[in-house]
Amino acid sequence: MNKPEFVYTIYIKTTPEKLWAAITNAEFSRQYWVHGIISDWKKGSQWRHITNDDNRTVTVAGEVLESVPPKCLVITWANPADEADASNPSRVTFEIEPIEDMVRLTVVHDKLRAGSEMALKIASGWPRVLSSMKSFLETGTALNTWAGREYESAKSQR
């Protein structure tokens, strides 16, 4: 069975170091993603994606497979509350390449289970998060990352 793969490429007027911080720094990621991302980002370390509310719920977690600041980060990605997802995590690769006064970020999310809830969520989630991150890095103002979610949910169920 084929496993879905999503590839997103975005160009951002920033430096590789600032982009790396946007991806790996919890306080930075909260600005554009609404959730914090916690880890020491060393190979073999665990990472967690946690909500900003008082519950601080872990919504996604995984292991750091490769970390080469500020060029490449490879992590496993799974919903810890979904047993099938947690036992067979997908993988996310962030490739950062400077081009003159901007950076090309390529995000590859692969090893997903076909038809899984995670595959459905990331298909719309990554474009929103990456667009918000780009806006935040370039203007200092993030997008309302999850605006209109109800509309998309209803649309996908048609």
C-alpha positions as CSV (number, residue, x, y, z in Angstrom):
1,M,0.0,0.0,0.0
2,N,1.3,3.4,-0.9
3,K,2.0,5.8,2.0
4,P,1.1,9.4,1.3
5,E,3.8,12.0,1.1
6,F,3.3,15.8,1.4
7,V,5.9,18.2,0.2
8,Y,5.7,21.9,0.9
9,T,8.2,24.5,-0.3
10,I,8.0,28.1,0.9
11,Y,10.4,31.1,0.4
12,I,10.8,33.4,3.4
13,K,12.7,36.7,3.7
14,T,14.7,35.7,6.8
15,T,18.0,34.0,7.8
16,P,18.5,30.3,8.3
17,E,19.2,31.0,12.0
18,K,15.9,32.9,12.5
19,L,14.0,30.2,10.6
20,W,15.7,27.4,12.7
21,A,14.6,29.3,15.9
22,A,11.1,29.6,14.5
23,I,10.9,25.9,14.1
24,T,12.7,24.8,17.3
25,N,12.0,27.5,20.0
26,A,8.9,27.0,22.0
27,E,8.2,30.6,22.7
28,F,8.8,31.5,19.0
29,S,6.5,28.7,17.7
30,R,3.7,29.8,20.0
31,Q,3.6,33.1,18.2
32,Y,2.6,31.6,14.8
33,W,1.4,28.1,15.6
34,V,-0.5,28.6,18.9
35,H,1.3,25.5,20.3
36,G,4.7,25.3,21.8
37,I,7.3,22.8,20.5
38,I,9.6,21.5,23.3
39,S,12.9,19.6,22.9
40,D,16.7,20.0,23.2
41,W,16.7,19.1,19.4
42,K,19.6,16.6,19.8
43,K,19.6,13.4,17.8
44,G,17.7,10.7,19.8
45,S,15.9,13.2,22.0
46,Q,12.1,13.3,22.3
47,W,10.1,16.4,21.3
48,R,6.5,17.4,22.2
49,H,4.0,19.7,20.6
50,I,1.9,21.1,23.5
51,T,-1.1,23.3,23.8
52,N,-0.8,26.8,25.4
53,D,-3.8,26.3,27.7
54,D,-3.6,25.3,31.4
55,N,-3.8,21.6,30.5
56,R,-0.6,21.7,28.3
57,T,-1.8,18.7,26.4
58,V,0.7,16.9,24.2
59,T,-1.0,16.8,20.7
60,V,1.9,15.5,18.7
61,A,5.2,13.9,19.8
62,G,8.2,12.1,18.4
63,E,11.9,11.6,18.3
64,V,14.6,13.7,16.8
65,L,16.2,11.6,14.0
66,E,18.6,14.2,12.7
67,S,19.5,17.7,13.7
68,V,22.0,19.9,11.8
69,P,21.3,23.5,12.8
70,P,20.4,25.6,10.9
71,K,20.1,23.4,7.8
72,C,18.1,20.2,8.5
73,L,15.8,18.7,11.1
74,V,14.2,15.3,10.8
75,I,11.7,14.1,13.4
76,T,9.1,11.4,13.8
77,W,5.6,12.6,14.2
78,A,2.7,10.9,16.0
79,N,-0.4,11.6,18.0
80,P,0.3,9.9,21.3
81,A,-3.4,9.5,22.0
82,D,-3.8,7.4,18.8
83,E,-2.2,3.9,19.5
84,A,-1.9,3.1,15.8
85,D,-0.3,6.4,15.1
86,A,2.1,6.2,18.1
87,S,3.3,2.7,17.2
88,N,3.9,3.7,13.5
89,P,4.9,7.4,13.4
90,S,5.2,9.4,10.3
91,R,8.3,11.5,9.6
92,V,8.8,15.2,9.0
93,T,11.9,16.7,7.3
94,F,12.7,20.4,7.4
95,E,15.4,21.4,4.9
96,I,16.6,25.0,5.1
97,E,18.6,26.5,2.3
98,P,19.7,30.2,2.1
99,I,19.2,32.0,-1.2
100,E,20.6,35.5,-1.2
101,D,18.4,37.5,1.2
102,M,15.8,34.7,1.7
103,V,15.5,31.1,2.7
104,R,13.9,28.2,1.0
105,L,12.1,25.9,3.5
106,T,11.1,22.5,2.2
107,V,9.0,20.4,4.5
108,V,8.4,16.8,3.6
109,H,5.9,14.8,5.7
110,D,6.0,11.2,4.8
111,K,5.5,7.6,6.1
112,L,1.9,8.4,6.8
113,R,-0.8,5.7,6.9
114,A,-3.1,6.1,3.9
115,G,-6.5,7.4,5.0
116,S,-5.3,8.1,8.5
117,E,-6.7,11.0,10.5
118,M,-3.1,12.4,10.7
119,A,-2.8,12.5,6.9
120,L,-6.1,14.4,6.6
121,K,-5.1,16.9,9.3
122,I,-1.7,17.7,7.9
123,A,-2.9,18.2,4.4
124,S,-4.5,21.5,5.5
125,G,-2.5,22.0,8.7
126,W,1.0,22.4,7.2
127,P,0.0,25.1,4.6
128,R,-1.6,27.1,7.4
129,V,1.3,26.8,9.8
130,L,3.9,27.5,7.2
131,S,2.0,30.6,5.9
132,S,1.6,31.9,9.4
133,M,5.3,31.3,10.2
134,K,6.3,33.2,7.0
135,S,4.0,36.1,7.9
136,F,5.4,36.2,11.4
137,L,9.0,36.1,10.3
138,E,8.5,38.8,7.6
139,T,6.1,41.2,9.3
140,G,6.1,40.3,13.0
141,T,2.4,39.4,12.8
142,A,1.2,35.8,12.6
143,L,-2.0,34.7,10.8
144,N,-5.0,33.4,12.7
145,T,-3.7,29.9,11.8
146,W,-6.9,28.0,12.5
147,A,-9.5,30.6,11.2
148,G,-12.3,28.9,9.1
149,R,-11.5,25.4,10.4
150,E,-15.2,24.7,10.7
151,Y,-15.7,25.5,7.0
152,E,-12.9,23.2,5.9
153,S,-14.1,20.4,8.2
154,A,-17.6,20.6,6.7
155,K,-16.2,20.9,3.2
156,S,-14.1,17.7,3.6
157,Q,-17.1,15.7,4.8
158,R,-19.1,16.4,1.6
